[in-house]
Amino acid sequence: MGDDGNAHPHFGAILFFVFFVSLSFKFFLISLRSLIY
């Protein structure tokens, strides 16, 4: 059972992390654009 758990290393957590990073990066681009223009 331990090997089966290692085969799928928290796929939901990885998806949530990627979603959070992309969302924060999008907000960063919007704030940067508002500062430039």
C-alpha positions as CSV (number, residue, x, y, z in Angstrom):
1,M,0.0,0.0,0.0
2,G,2.9,2.3,0.7
3,D,4.3,1.9,-2.9
4,D,0.8,2.6,-4.3
5,G,0.7,5.9,-2.3
6,N,4.1,6.9,-3.7
7,A,3.0,6.3,-7.2
8,H,0.5,9.2,-7.0
9,P,2.2,11.9,-4.9
10,H,-0.8,14.1,-3.8
11,F,-2.1,14.9,-7.3
12,G,-4.8,17.2,-6.0
13,A,-2.2,19.2,-4.0
14,I,-0.1,19.6,-7.0
15,L,-3.0,20.8,-9.1
16,F,-4.0,23.3,-6.4
17,F,-0.4,24.6,-6.2
18,V,-0.3,25.1,-10.0
19,F,-3.7,26.8,-9.9
20,F,-2.6,29.1,-7.0
21,V,0.7,30.1,-8.7
22,S,-1.0,30.9,-12.0
23,L,-3.7,32.9,-10.3
24,S,-1.2,34.9,-8.2
25,F,0.9,35.5,-11.4
26,K,-2.2,36.8,-13.2
27,F,-2.9,39.2,-10.4
28,F,0.8,40.3,-10.4
29,L,0.6,41.0,-14.2
30,I,-2.6,43.0,-13.7
31,S,-1.1,45.1,-10.9
32,L,2.1,45.6,-12.8
33,R,0.1,46.7,-15.9
34,S,-1.9,49.2,-13.8
35,L,1.3,50.6,-12.4
36,I,2.9,51.1,-15.9
37,Y,-0.1,52.6,-17.6
